[in-house]
Amino acid sequence: MGILALLDEHCLMPGPVTDLTFLDKLNTMCLKHPHYESRKLKKNQNDRSLPHDAFRLKHYAGNVRIKPKTIKIEFIKLFTISKVKVETSFFYQ
């Protein structure tokens, strides 16, 4: 299951849903994936370049550090600059 599918599923959960509960879910579901890094992994526990409230994806163009709190902001930016009218209509009225 991909990160976006996990985010979608997580948003539908009853109870408190926060950035940290989403990160916990990612740590549970993705920890063994070779392209996922988190402070929960033993090899990254002392990695000061990776904050406790973030995860890192290994990408062919370089590693990408992501804080769950910024995911919403980045998606809004992407959709508002989209050339697809349906997508931009979600954010402009």
PDB file of N, CA, C and O in Angstrom:
ATOM      1  N   MET A   1       0.850  -1.178   0.000  1.00  0.00           N
ATOM      2  CA  MET A   1       0.000   0.000   0.000  1.00  0.00           C
ATOM      3  C   MET A   1       0.890   1.234   0.000  1.00  0.00           C
ATOM      4  O   MET A   1       1.862   1.299   0.753  1.00  0.00           O
ATOM      5  N   GLY A   2       0.568   2.205  -0.833  1.00  0.00           N
ATOM      6  CA  GLY A   2       1.375   3.416  -0.941  1.00  0.00           C
ATOM      7  C   GLY A   2       1.073   4.440   0.138  1.00  0.00           C
ATOM      8  O   GLY A   2       0.099   4.318   0.881  1.00  0.00           O
ATOM      9  N   ILE A   3       1.922   5.444   0.210  1.00  0.00           N
ATOM     10  CA  ILE A   3       1.794   6.474   1.241  1.00  0.00           C
ATOM     11  C   ILE A   3       0.488   7.245   1.089  1.00  0.00           C
ATOM     12  O   ILE A   3      -0.162   7.543   2.091  1.00  0.00           O
ATOM     13  N   LEU A   4       0.088   7.573  -0.134  1.00  0.00           N
ATOM     14  CA  LEU A   4      -1.157   8.318  -0.323  1.00  0.00           C
ATOM     15  C   LEU A   4      -2.370   7.476   0.057  1.00  0.00           C
ATOM     16  O   LEU A   4      -3.326   7.992   0.636  1.00  0.00           O
ATOM     17  N   ALA A   5      -2.337   6.192  -0.261  1.00  0.00           N
ATOM     18  CA  ALA A   5      -3.433   5.304   0.139  1.00  0.00           C
ATOM     19  C   ALA A   5      -3.489   5.192   1.668  1.00  0.00           C
ATOM     20  O   ALA A   5      -4.573   5.160   2.250  1.00  0.00           O
ATOM     21  N   LEU A   6      -2.332   5.132   2.309  1.00  0.00           N
ATOM     22  CA  LEU A   6      -2.300   5.089   3.772  1.00  0.00           C
ATOM     23  C   LEU A   6      -2.834   6.387   4.368  1.00  0.00           C
ATOM     24  O   LEU A   6      -3.535   6.364   5.379  1.00  0.00           O
ATOM     25  N   LEU A   7      -2.507   7.516   3.747  1.00  0.00           N
ATOM     26  CA  LEU A   7      -3.011   8.798   4.219  1.00  0.00           C
ATOM     27  C   LEU A   7      -4.526   8.856   4.078  1.00  0.00           C
ATOM     28  O   LEU A   7      -5.219   9.300   4.993  1.00  0.00           O
ATOM     29  N   ASP A   8      -5.040   8.413   2.942  1.00  0.00           N
ATOM     30  CA  ASP A   8      -6.480   8.399   2.717  1.00  0.00           C
ATOM     31  C   ASP A   8      -7.173   7.527   3.756  1.00  0.00           C
ATOM     32  O   ASP A   8      -8.174   7.933   4.347  1.00  0.00           O
ATOM     33  N   GLU A   9      -6.647   6.344   3.976  1.00  0.00           N
ATOM     34  CA  GLU A   9      -7.215   5.421   4.966  1.00  0.00           C
ATOM     35  C   GLU A   9      -7.147   6.027   6.369  1.00  0.00           C
ATOM     36  O   GLU A   9      -8.089   5.909   7.152  1.00  0.00           O
ATOM     37  N   HIS A  10      -6.035   6.667   6.673  1.00  0.00           N
ATOM     38  CA  HIS A  10      -5.829   7.229   8.004  1.00  0.00           C
ATOM     39  C   HIS A  10      -6.812   8.372   8.286  1.00  0.00           C
ATOM     40  O   HIS A  10      -7.272   8.536   9.416  1.00  0.00           O
ATOM     41  N   CYS A  11      -7.126   9.150   7.265  1.00  0.00           N
ATOM     42  CA  CYS A  11      -8.060  10.267   7.437  1.00  0.00           C
ATOM     43  C   CYS A  11      -9.470   9.792   7.772  1.00  0.00           C
ATOM     44  O   CYS A  11     -10.257  10.544   8.347  1.00  0.00           O
ATOM     45  N   LEU A  12      -9.790   8.563   7.419  1.00  0.00           N
ATOM     46  CA  LEU A  12     -11.120   8.019   7.673  1.00  0.00           C
ATOM     47  C   LEU A  12     -11.229   7.321   9.029  1.00  0.00           C
ATOM     48  O   LEU A  12     -12.311   6.875   9.411  1.00  0.00           O
ATOM     49  N   MET A  13     -10.128   7.226   9.747  1.00  0.00           N
ATOM     50  CA  MET A  13     -10.133   6.543  11.042  1.00  0.00           C
ATOM     51  C   MET A  13     -10.947   7.325  12.067  1.00  0.00           C
ATOM     52  O   MET A  13     -10.920   8.556  12.084  1.00  0.00           O
ATOM     53  N   PRO A  14     -11.670   6.606  12.919  1.00  0.00           N
ATOM     54  CA  PRO A  14     -12.333   7.300  14.025  1.00  0.00           C
ATOM     55  C   PRO A  14     -11.307   7.677  15.091  1.00  0.00           C
ATOM     56  O   PRO A  14     -10.237   7.075  15.175  1.00  0.00           O
ATOM     57  N   GLY A  15     -11.634   8.652  15.880  1.00  0.00           N
ATOM     58  CA  GLY A  15     -10.738   9.056  16.951  1.00  0.00           C
ATOM     59  C   GLY A  15      -9.766  10.124  16.495  1.00  0.00           C
ATOM     60  O   GLY A  15      -9.884  10.656  15.391  1.00  0.00           O
ATOM     61  N   PRO A  16      -8.804  10.434  17.350  1.00  0.00           N
ATOM     62  CA  PRO A  16      -7.861  11.510  17.021  1.00  0.00           C
ATOM     63  C   PRO A  16      -6.919  11.114  15.884  1.00  0.00           C
ATOM     64  O   PRO A  16      -6.250  10.082  15.944  1.00  0.00           O
ATOM     65  N   VAL A  17      -6.881  11.937  14.871  1.00  0.00           N
ATOM     66  CA  VAL A  17      -5.989  11.730  13.725  1.00  0.00           C
ATOM     67  C   VAL A  17      -5.064  12.940  13.665  1.00  0.00           C
ATOM     68  O   VAL A  17      -5.507  14.066  13.441  1.00  0.00           O
ATOM     69  N   THR A  18      -3.780  12.691  13.866  1.00  0.00           N
ATOM     70  CA  THR A  18      -2.805  13.782  13.864  1.00  0.00           C
ATOM     71  C   THR A  18      -1.642  13.428  12.950  1.00  0.00           C
ATOM     72  O   THR A  18      -1.569  12.324  12.410  1.00  0.00           O
ATOM     73  N   ASP A  19      -0.749  14.372  12.791  1.00  0.00           N
ATOM     74  CA  ASP A  19       0.454  14.133  11.996  1.00  0.00           C
ATOM     75  C   ASP A  19       1.272  12.992  12.609  1.00  0.00           C
ATOM     76  O   ASP A  19       1.814  12.148  11.895  1.00  0.00           O
ATOM     77  N   LEU A  20       1.347  12.983  13.930  1.00  0.00           N
ATOM     78  CA  LEU A  20       2.146  11.951  14.589  1.00  0.00           C
ATOM     79  C   LEU A  20       1.493  10.575  14.523  1.00  0.00           C
ATOM     80  O   LEU A  20       2.195   9.568  14.436  1.00  0.00           O
ATOM     81  N   THR A  21       0.158  10.511  14.561  1.00  0.00           N
ATOM     82  CA  THR A  21      -0.485   9.192  14.418  1.00  0.00           C
ATOM     83  C   THR A  21      -0.301   8.677  12.993  1.00  0.00           C
ATOM     84  O   THR A  21      -0.180   7.471  12.777  1.00  0.00           O
ATOM     85  N   PHE A  22      -0.280   9.598  12.013  1.00  0.00           N
ATOM     86  CA  PHE A  22      -0.007   9.185  10.634  1.00  0.00           C
ATOM     87  C   PHE A  22       1.431   8.685  10.500  1.00  0.00           C
ATOM     88  O   PHE A  22       1.676   7.678   9.837  1.00  0.00           O
ATOM     89  N   LEU A  23       2.369   9.372  11.115  1.00  0.00           N
ATOM     90  CA  LEU A  23       3.760   8.926  11.088  1.00  0.00           C
ATOM     91  C   LEU A  23       3.904   7.559  11.752  1.00  0.00           C
ATOM     92  O   LEU A  23       4.655   6.711  11.269  1.00  0.00           O
ATOM     93  N   ASP A  24       3.198   7.343  12.843  1.00  0.00           N
ATOM     94  CA  ASP A  24       3.209   6.022  13.493  1.00  0.00           C
ATOM     95  C   ASP A  24       2.676   4.950  12.551  1.00  0.00           C
ATOM     96  O   ASP A  24       3.211   3.842  12.495  1.00  0.00           O
ATOM     97  N   LYS A  25       1.623   5.282  11.812  1.00  0.00           N
ATOM     98  CA  LYS A  25       1.065   4.325  10.844  1.00  0.00           C
ATOM     99  C   LYS A  25       2.086   4.008   9.756  1.00  0.00           C
ATOM    100  O   LYS A  25       2.270   2.848   9.387  1.00  0.00           O
ATOM    101  N   LEU A  26       2.754   5.050   9.243  1.00  0.00           N
ATOM    102  CA  LEU A  26       3.794   4.829   8.232  1.00  0.00           C
ATOM    103  C   LEU A  26       4.913   3.961   8.795  1.00  0.00           C
ATOM    104  O   LEU A  26       5.406   3.055   8.124  1.00  0.00           O
ATOM    105  N   ASN A  27       5.306   4.245  10.026  1.00  0.00           N
ATOM    106  CA  ASN A  27       6.369   3.448  10.649  1.00  0.00           C
ATOM    107  C   ASN A  27       5.963   1.994  10.788  1.00  0.00           C
ATOM    108  O   ASN A  27       6.801   1.100  10.673  1.00  0.00           O
ATOM    109  N   THR A  28       4.700   1.752  11.032  1.00  0.00           N
ATOM    110  CA  THR A  28       4.211   0.377  11.153  1.00  0.00           C
ATOM    111  C   THR A  28       4.160  -0.314   9.791  1.00  0.00           C
ATOM    112  O   THR A  28       4.576  -1.464   9.649  1.00  0.00           O
ATOM    113  N   MET A  29       3.645   0.402   8.795  1.00  0.00           N
ATOM    114  CA  MET A  29       3.391  -0.217   7.492  1.00  0.00           C
ATOM    115  C   MET A  29       4.604  -0.210   6.547  1.00  0.00           C
ATOM    116  O   MET A  29       4.730  -1.099   5.705  1.00  0.00           O
ATOM    117  N   CYS A  30       5.488   0.776   6.675  1.00  0.00           N
ATOM    118  CA  CYS A  30       6.553   0.962   5.684  1.00  0.00           C
ATOM    119  C   CYS A  30       7.959   0.725   6.221  1.00  0.00           C
ATOM    120  O   CYS A  30       8.926   0.810   5.464  1.00  0.00           O
ATOM    121  N   LEU A  31       8.090   0.435   7.488  1.00  0.00           N
ATOM    122  CA  LEU A  31       9.409   0.377   8.112  1.00  0.00           C
ATOM    123  C   LEU A  31      10.374  -0.579   7.415  1.00  0.00           C
ATOM    124  O   LEU A  31      11.580  -0.335   7.392  1.00  0.00           O
ATOM    125  N   LYS A  32       9.856  -1.652   6.855  1.00  0.00           N
ATOM    126  CA  LYS A  32      10.735  -2.638   6.207  1.00  0.00           C
ATOM    127  C   LYS A  32      10.975  -2.347   4.727  1.00  0.00           C
ATOM    128  O   LYS A  32      11.741  -3.053   4.072  1.00  0.00           O
ATOM    129  N   HIS A  33      10.324  -1.314   4.202  1.00  0.00           N
ATOM    130  CA  HIS A  33      10.525  -0.980   2.788  1.00  0.00           C
ATOM    131  C   HIS A  33      11.931  -0.397   2.612  1.00  0.00           C
ATOM    132  O   HIS A  33      12.344   0.446   3.408  1.00  0.00           O
ATOM    133  N   PRO A  34      12.665  -0.822   1.596  1.00  0.00           N
ATOM    134  CA  PRO A  34      14.051  -0.371   1.425  1.00  0.00           C
ATOM    135  C   PRO A  34      14.199   1.126   1.117  1.00  0.00           C
ATOM    136  O   PRO A  34      15.285   1.682   1.284  1.00  0.00           O
ATOM    137  N   HIS A  35      13.122   1.782   0.672  1.00  0.00           N
ATOM    138  CA  HIS A  35      13.209   3.203   0.344  1.00  0.00           C
ATOM    139  C   HIS A  35      12.633   4.101   1.425  1.00  0.00           C
ATOM    140  O   HIS A  35      12.545   5.314   1.237  1.00  0.00           O
ATOM    141  N   TYR A  36      12.240   3.522   2.555  1.00  0.00           N
ATOM    142  CA  TYR A  36      11.641   4.288   3.657  1.00  0.00           C
ATOM    143  C   TYR A  36      12.620   4.349   4.822  1.00  0.00           C
ATOM    144  O   TYR A  36      13.183   3.332   5.227  1.00  0.00           O
ATOM    145  N   GLU A  37      12.815   5.547   5.354  1.00  0.00           N
ATOM    146  CA  GLU A  37      13.679   5.715   6.515  1.00  0.00           C
ATOM    147  C   GLU A  37      12.966   6.539   7.572  1.00  0.00           C
ATOM    148  O   GLU A  37      12.256   7.495   7.261  1.00  0.00           O
ATOM    149  N   SER A  38      13.163   6.158   8.819  1.00  0.00           N
ATOM    150  CA  SER A  38      12.560   6.855   9.947  1.00  0.00           C
ATOM    151  C   SER A  38      13.471   6.698  11.148  1.00  0.00           C
ATOM    152  O   SER A  38      14.334   5.821  11.167  1.00  0.00           O
ATOM    153  N   ARG A  39      13.287   7.533  12.136  1.00  0.00           N
ATOM    154  CA  ARG A  39      14.084   7.403  13.361  1.00  0.00           C
ATOM    155  C   ARG A  39      13.740   6.118  14.102  1.00  0.00           C
ATOM    156  O   ARG A  39      14.463   5.729  15.020  1.00  0.00           O
ATOM    157  N   LYS A  40      12.644   5.448  13.721  1.00  0.00           N
ATOM    158  CA  LYS A  40      12.278   4.166  14.340  1.00  0.00           C
ATOM    159  C   LYS A  40      13.230   3.044  13.917  1.00  0.00           C
ATOM    160  O   LYS A  40      13.368   2.049  14.628  1.00  0.00           O
ATOM    161  N   LEU A  41      13.881   3.199  12.770  1.00  0.00           N
ATOM    162  CA  LEU A  41      14.860   2.206  12.325  1.00  0.00           C
ATOM    163  C   LEU A  41      16.125   2.338  13.161  1.00  0.00           C
ATOM    164  O   LEU A  41      16.590   3.450  13.413  1.00  0.00           O
ATOM    165  N   LYS A  42      16.673   1.234  13.585  1.00  0.00           N
ATOM    166  CA  LYS A  42      17.882   1.277  14.413  1.00  0.00           C
ATOM    167  C   LYS A  42      19.007   2.063  13.748  1.00  0.00           C
ATOM    168  O   LYS A  42      19.704   2.833  14.409  1.00  0.00           O
ATOM    169  N   LYS A  43      19.187   1.870  12.437  1.00  0.00           N
ATOM    170  CA  LYS A  43      20.306   2.535  11.756  1.00  0.00           C
ATOM    171  C   LYS A  43      20.129   4.051  11.680  1.00  0.00           C
ATOM    172  O   LYS A  43      21.100   4.767  11.437  1.00  0.00           O
ATOM    173  N   ASN A  44      18.909   4.553  11.884  1.00  0.00           N
ATOM    174  CA  ASN A  44      18.652   5.993  11.796  1.00  0.00           C
ATOM    175  C   ASN A  44      18.411   6.655  13.148  1.00  0.00           C
ATOM    176  O   ASN A  44      18.142   7.855  13.201  1.00  0.00           O
ATOM    177  N   GLN A  45      18.500   5.907  14.228  1.00  0.00           N
ATOM    178  CA  GLN A  45      18.168   6.470  15.538  1.00  0.00           C
ATOM    179  C   GLN A  45      19.066   7.631  15.935  1.00  0.00           C
ATOM    180  O   GLN A  45      18.624   8.513  16.672  1.00  0.00           O
ATOM    181  N   ASN A  46      20.291   7.662  15.480  1.00  0.00           N
ATOM    182  CA  ASN A  46      21.209   8.749  15.818  1.00  0.00           C
ATOM    183  C   ASN A  46      21.424   9.731  14.674  1.00  0.00           C
ATOM    184  O   ASN A  46      22.325  10.568  14.735  1.00  0.00           O
ATOM    185  N   ASP A  47      20.609   9.634  13.639  1.00  0.00           N
ATOM    186  CA  ASP A  47      20.724  10.497  12.465  1.00  0.00           C
ATOM    187  C   ASP A  47      20.057  11.844  12.753  1.00  0.00           C
ATOM    188  O   ASP A  47      18.832  11.961  12.706  1.00  0.00           O
ATOM    189  N   ARG A  48      20.871  12.854  13.051  1.00  0.00           N
ATOM    190  CA  ARG A  48      20.323  14.169  13.410  1.00  0.00           C
ATOM    191  C   ARG A  48      19.756  14.925  12.221  1.00  0.00           C
ATOM    192  O   ARG A  48      19.070  15.931  12.399  1.00  0.00           O
ATOM    193  N   SER A  49      20.032  14.453  11.005  1.00  0.00           N
ATOM    194  CA  SER A  49      19.452  15.108   9.831  1.00  0.00           C
ATOM    195  C   SER A  49      18.007  14.675   9.598  1.00  0.00           C
ATOM    196  O   SER A  49      17.322  15.224   8.734  1.00  0.00           O
ATOM    197  N   LEU A  50      17.546  13.695  10.366  1.00  0.00           N
ATOM    198  CA  LEU A  50      16.182  13.195  10.243  1.00  0.00           C
ATOM    199  C   LEU A  50      15.443  13.469  11.548  1.00  0.00           C
ATOM    200  O   LEU A  50      15.654  12.763  12.534  1.00  0.00           O
ATOM    201  N   PRO A  51      14.577  14.487  11.571  1.00  0.00           N
ATOM    202  CA  PRO A  51      13.855  14.815  12.804  1.00  0.00           C
ATOM    203  C   PRO A  51      12.945  13.656  13.242  1.00  0.00           C
ATOM    204  O   PRO A  51      12.589  12.794  12.439  1.00  0.00           O
ATOM    205  N   HIS A  52      12.586  13.656  14.502  1.00  0.00           N
ATOM    206  CA  HIS A  52      11.706  12.605  15.038  1.00  0.00           C
ATOM    207  C   HIS A  52      10.304  12.678  14.441  1.00  0.00           C
ATOM    208  O   HIS A  52       9.588  11.677  14.429  1.00  0.00           O
ATOM    209  N   ASP A  53       9.907  13.839  13.949  1.00  0.00           N
ATOM    210  CA  ASP A  53       8.558  13.999  13.402  1.00  0.00           C
ATOM    211  C   ASP A  53       8.551  13.968  11.872  1.00  0.00           C
ATOM    212  O   ASP A  53       7.691  14.579  11.238  1.00  0.00           O
ATOM    213  N   ALA A  54       9.512  13.256  11.287  1.00  0.00           N
ATOM    214  CA  ALA A  54       9.612  13.195   9.827  1.00  0.00           C
ATOM    215  C   ALA A  54      10.030  11.784   9.388  1.00  0.00           C
ATOM    216  O   ALA A  54      10.439  10.952  10.197  1.00  0.00           O
ATOM    217  N   PHE A  55       9.912  11.555   8.087  1.00  0.00           N
ATOM    218  CA  PHE A  55      10.437  10.330   7.482  1.00  0.00           C
ATOM    219  C   PHE A  55      11.188  10.733   6.226  1.00  0.00           C
ATOM    220  O   PHE A  55      11.068  11.865   5.758  1.00  0.00           O
ATOM    221  N   ARG A  56      11.952   9.817   5.690  1.00  0.00           N
ATOM    222  CA  ARG A  56      12.744  10.115   4.495  1.00  0.00           C
ATOM    223  C   ARG A  56      12.504   9.010   3.476  1.00  0.00           C
ATOM    224  O   ARG A  56      12.457   7.827   3.813  1.00  0.00           O
ATOM    225  N   LEU A  57      12.355   9.421   2.236  1.00  0.00           N
ATOM    226  CA  LEU A  57      12.221   8.481   1.128  1.00  0.00           C
ATOM    227  C   LEU A  57      13.493   8.534   0.306  1.00  0.00           C
ATOM    228  O   LEU A  57      13.983   9.610  -0.036  1.00  0.00           O
ATOM    229  N   LYS A  58      14.021   7.366  -0.007  1.00  0.00           N
ATOM    230  CA  LYS A  58      15.188   7.292  -0.877  1.00  0.00           C
ATOM    231  C   LYS A  58      14.689   7.392  -2.313  1.00  0.00           C
ATOM    232  O   LYS A  58      13.911   6.556  -2.772  1.00  0.00           O
ATOM    233  N   HIS A  59      15.140   8.408  -3.003  1.00  0.00           N
ATOM    234  CA  HIS A  59      14.702   8.691  -4.360  1.00  0.00           C
ATOM    235  C   HIS A  59      15.925   8.652  -5.262  1.00  0.00           C
ATOM    236  O   HIS A  59      17.032   8.945  -4.812  1.00  0.00           O
ATOM    237  N   TYR A  60      15.741   8.294  -6.531  1.00  0.00           N
ATOM    238  CA  TYR A  60      16.894   8.194  -7.438  1.00  0.00           C
ATOM    239  C   TYR A  60      17.608   9.535  -7.592  1.00  0.00           C
ATOM    240  O   TYR A  60      18.811   9.572  -7.849  1.00  0.00           O
ATOM    241  N   ALA A  61      16.875  10.626  -7.437  1.00  0.00           N
ATOM    242  CA  ALA A  61      17.482  11.945  -7.579  1.00  0.00           C
ATOM    243  C   ALA A  61      18.026  12.479  -6.253  1.00  0.00           C
ATOM    244  O   ALA A  61      18.602  13.566  -6.208  1.00  0.00           O
ATOM    245  N   GLY A  62      17.847  11.731  -5.200  1.00  0.00           N
ATOM    246  CA  GLY A  62      18.309  12.145  -3.879  1.00  0.00           C
ATOM    247  C   GLY A  62      17.262  11.848  -2.826  1.00  0.00           C
ATOM    248  O   GLY A  62      16.089  11.655  -3.143  1.00  0.00           O
ATOM    249  N   ASN A  63      17.680  11.811  -1.594  1.00  0.00           N
ATOM    250  CA  ASN A  63      16.759  11.523  -0.503  1.00  0.00           C
ATOM    251  C   ASN A  63      15.839  12.714  -0.254  1.00  0.00           C
ATOM    252  O   ASN A  63      16.251  13.870  -0.360  1.00  0.00           O
ATOM    253  N   VAL A  64      14.587  12.409   0.079  1.00  0.00           N
ATOM    254  CA  VAL A  64      13.587  13.440   0.331  1.00  0.00           C
ATOM    255  C   VAL A  64      13.068  13.275   1.753  1.00  0.00           C
ATOM    256  O   VAL A  64      12.512  12.235   2.104  1.00  0.00           O
ATOM    257  N   ARG A  65      13.255  14.318   2.572  1.00  0.00           N
ATOM    258  CA  ARG A  65      12.759  14.297   3.950  1.00  0.00           C
ATOM    259  C   ARG A  65      11.378  14.946   3.958  1.00  0.00           C
ATOM    260  O   ARG A  65      11.185  16.027   3.403  1.00  0.00           O
ATOM    261  N   ILE A  66      10.422  14.272   4.593  1.00  0.00           N
ATOM    262  CA  ILE A  66       9.042  14.750   4.601  1.00  0.00           C
ATOM    263  C   ILE A  66       8.521  14.768   6.030  1.00  0.00           C
ATOM    264  O   ILE A  66       8.653  13.791   6.768  1.00  0.00           O
ATOM    265  N   LYS A  67       7.934  15.884   6.403  1.00  0.00           N
ATOM    266  CA  LYS A  67       7.220  15.979   7.670  1.00  0.00           C
ATOM    267  C   LYS A  67       5.738  15.838   7.339  1.00  0.00           C
ATOM    268  O   LYS A  67       5.235  16.574   6.490  1.00  0.00           O
ATOM    269  N   PRO A  68       5.030  14.924   7.979  1.00  0.00           N
ATOM    270  CA  PRO A  68       3.608  14.745   7.657  1.00  0.00           C
ATOM    271  C   PRO A  68       2.808  16.036   7.705  1.00  0.00           C
ATOM    272  O   PRO A  68       1.835  16.186   6.966  1.00  0.00           O
ATOM    273  N   LYS A  69       3.201  16.966   8.557  1.00  0.00           N
ATOM    274  CA  LYS A  69       2.490  18.234   8.674  1.00  0.00           C
ATOM    275  C   LYS A  69       2.516  19.019   7.361  1.00  0.00           C
ATOM    276  O   LYS A  69       1.585  19.773   7.080  1.00  0.00           O
ATOM    277  N   THR A  70       3.558  18.855   6.560  1.00  0.00           N
ATOM    278  CA  THR A  70       3.689  19.627   5.318  1.00  0.00           C
ATOM    279  C   THR A  70       3.027  18.953   4.125  1.00  0.00           C
ATOM    280  O   THR A  70       2.907  19.578   3.071  1.00  0.00           O
ATOM    281  N   ILE A  71       2.593  17.702   4.248  1.00  0.00           N
ATOM    282  CA  ILE A  71       2.002  16.998   3.108  1.00  0.00           C
ATOM    283  C   ILE A  71       0.768  17.739   2.609  1.00  0.00           C
ATOM    284  O   ILE A  71       0.631  17.948   1.404  1.00  0.00           O
ATOM    285  N   LYS A  72      -0.130  18.141   3.498  1.00  0.00           N
ATOM    286  CA  LYS A  72      -1.349  18.845   3.107  1.00  0.00           C
ATOM    287  C   LYS A  72      -1.008  20.139   2.371  1.00  0.00           C
ATOM    288  O   LYS A  72      -1.598  20.436   1.332  1.00  0.00           O
ATOM    289  N   ILE A  73      -0.080  20.892   2.892  1.00  0.00           N
ATOM    290  CA  ILE A  73       0.305  22.170   2.284  1.00  0.00           C
ATOM    291  C   ILE A  73       0.845  21.950   0.875  1.00  0.00           C
ATOM    292  O   ILE A  73       0.498  22.688  -0.048  1.00  0.00           O
ATOM    293  N   GLU A  74       1.696  20.936   0.707  1.00  0.00           N
ATOM    294  CA  GLU A  74       2.282  20.671  -0.606  1.00  0.00           C
ATOM    295  C   GLU A  74       1.229  20.220  -1.612  1.00  0.00           C
ATOM    296  O   GLU A  74       1.298  20.602  -2.781  1.00  0.00           O
ATOM    297  N   PHE A  75       0.250  19.409  -1.181  1.00  0.00           N
ATOM    298  CA  PHE A  75      -0.810  18.989  -2.098  1.00  0.00           C
ATOM    299  C   PHE A  75      -1.663  20.174  -2.514  1.00  0.00           C
ATOM    300  O   PHE A  75      -2.047  20.278  -3.679  1.00  0.00           O
ATOM    301  N   ILE A  76      -1.962  21.058  -1.594  1.00  0.00           N
ATOM    302  CA  ILE A  76      -2.746  22.244  -1.944  1.00  0.00           C
ATOM    303  C   ILE A  76      -1.986  23.077  -2.970  1.00  0.00           C
ATOM    304  O   ILE A  76      -2.582  23.566  -3.929  1.00  0.00           O
ATOM    305  N   LYS A  77      -0.678  23.245  -2.782  1.00  0.00           N
ATOM    306  CA  LYS A  77       0.128  23.997  -3.750  1.00  0.00           C
ATOM    307  C   LYS A  77       0.081  23.330  -5.128  1.00  0.00           C
ATOM    308  O   LYS A  77      -0.092  24.005  -6.142  1.00  0.00           O
ATOM    309  N   LEU A  78       0.233  22.020  -5.157  1.00  0.00           N
ATOM    310  CA  LEU A  78       0.224  21.307  -6.436  1.00  0.00           C
ATOM    311  C   LEU A  78      -1.114  21.450  -7.149  1.00  0.00           C
ATOM    312  O   LEU A  78      -1.159  21.695  -8.355  1.00  0.00           O
ATOM    313  N   PHE A  79      -2.205  21.297  -6.400  1.00  0.00           N
ATOM    314  CA  PHE A  79      -3.517  21.386  -7.026  1.00  0.00           C
ATOM    315  C   PHE A  79      -3.859  22.802  -7.469  1.00  0.00           C
ATOM    316  O   PHE A  79      -4.533  22.979  -8.484  1.00  0.00           O
ATOM    317  N   THR A  80      -3.414  23.805  -6.736  1.00  0.00           N
ATOM    318  CA  THR A  80      -3.755  25.180  -7.116  1.00  0.00           C
ATOM    319  C   THR A  80      -3.006  25.642  -8.352  1.00  0.00           C
ATOM    320  O   THR A  80      -3.479  26.541  -9.046  1.00  0.00           O
ATOM    321  N   ILE A  81      -1.850  25.056  -8.651  1.00  0.00           N
ATOM    322  CA  ILE A  81      -1.125  25.440  -9.864  1.00  0.00           C
ATOM    323  C   ILE A  81      -1.394  24.492 -11.029  1.00  0.00           C
ATOM    324  O   ILE A  81      -0.837  24.656 -12.115  1.00  0.00           O
ATOM    325  N   SER A  82      -2.244  23.507 -10.796  1.00  0.00           N
ATOM    326  CA  SER A  82      -2.541  22.516 -11.828  1.00  0.00           C
ATOM    327  C   SER A  82      -3.196  23.163 -13.039  1.00  0.00           C
ATOM    328  O   SER A  82      -3.940  24.136 -12.909  1.00  0.00           O
ATOM    329  N   LYS A  83      -2.917  22.620 -14.207  1.00  0.00           N
ATOM    330  CA  LYS A  83      -3.544  23.088 -15.439  1.00  0.00           C
ATOM    331  C   LYS A  83      -4.877  22.375 -15.682  1.00  0.00           C
ATOM    332  O   LYS A  83      -5.593  22.696 -16.630  1.00  0.00           O
ATOM    333  N   VAL A  84      -5.205  21.404 -14.820  1.00  0.00           N
ATOM    334  CA  VAL A  84      -6.465  20.669 -14.939  1.00  0.00           C
ATOM    335  C   VAL A  84      -7.535  21.443 -14.179  1.00  0.00           C
ATOM    336  O   VAL A  84      -7.442  21.607 -12.962  1.00  0.00           O
ATOM    337  N   LYS A  85      -8.551  21.917 -14.896  1.00  0.00           N
ATOM    338  CA  LYS A  85      -9.555  22.796 -14.310  1.00  0.00           C
ATOM    339  C   LYS A  85     -10.276  22.153 -13.118  1.00  0.00           C
ATOM    340  O   LYS A  85     -10.554  22.836 -12.133  1.00  0.00           O
ATOM    341  N   VAL A  86     -10.574  20.889 -13.190  1.00  0.00           N
ATOM    342  CA  VAL A  86     -11.281  20.212 -12.094  1.00  0.00           C
ATOM    343  C   VAL A  86     -10.465  20.284 -10.811  1.00  0.00           C
ATOM    344  O   VAL A  86     -11.019  20.539  -9.742  1.00  0.00           O
ATOM    345  N   GLU A  87      -9.159  20.064 -10.900  1.00  0.00           N
ATOM    346  CA  GLU A  87      -8.320  20.090  -9.715  1.00  0.00           C
ATOM    347  C   GLU A  87      -8.245  21.481  -9.106  1.00  0.00           C
ATOM    348  O   GLU A  87      -8.306  21.618  -7.884  1.00  0.00           O
ATOM    349  N   THR A  88      -8.115  22.509  -9.923  1.00  0.00           N
ATOM    350  CA  THR A  88      -8.018  23.864  -9.379  1.00  0.00           C
ATOM    351  C   THR A  88      -9.347  24.318  -8.788  1.00  0.00           C
ATOM    352  O   THR A  88      -9.366  25.159  -7.889  1.00  0.00           O
ATOM    353  N   SER A  89     -10.455  23.778  -9.278  1.00  0.00           N
ATOM    354  CA  SER A  89     -11.757  24.176  -8.746  1.00  0.00           C
ATOM    355  C   SER A  89     -11.965  23.723  -7.308  1.00  0.00           C
ATOM    356  O   SER A  89     -12.843  24.243  -6.621  1.00  0.00           O
ATOM    357  N   PHE A  90     -11.177  22.768  -6.845  1.00  0.00           N
ATOM    358  CA  PHE A  90     -11.281  22.333  -5.445  1.00  0.00           C
ATOM    359  C   PHE A  90     -10.875  23.451  -4.494  1.00  0.00           C
ATOM    360  O   PHE A  90     -11.342  23.495  -3.356  1.00  0.00           O
ATOM    361  N   PHE A  91     -10.020  24.344  -4.943  1.00  0.00           N
ATOM    362  CA  PHE A  91      -9.431  25.346  -4.050  1.00  0.00           C
ATOM    363  C   PHE A  91      -9.848  26.776  -4.367  1.00  0.00           C
ATOM    364  O   PHE A  91      -9.594  27.675  -3.565  1.00  0.00           O
ATOM    365  N   TYR A  92     -10.478  27.010  -5.506  1.00  0.00           N
ATOM    366  CA  TYR A  92     -10.956  28.355  -5.840  1.00  0.00           C
ATOM    367  C   TYR A  92     -12.460  28.312  -6.004  1.00  0.00           C
ATOM    368  O   TYR A  92     -13.003  27.392  -6.615  1.00  0.00           O
ATOM    369  N   GLN A  93     -13.122  29.300  -5.462  1.00  0.00           N
ATOM    370  CA  GLN A  93     -14.590  29.336  -5.597  1.00  0.00           C
ATOM    371  C   GLN A  93     -15.043  30.662  -6.131  1.00  0.00           C
ATOM    372  O   GLN A  93     -16.241  30.878  -6.312  1.00  0.00           O
TER     373      GLN A  93
END
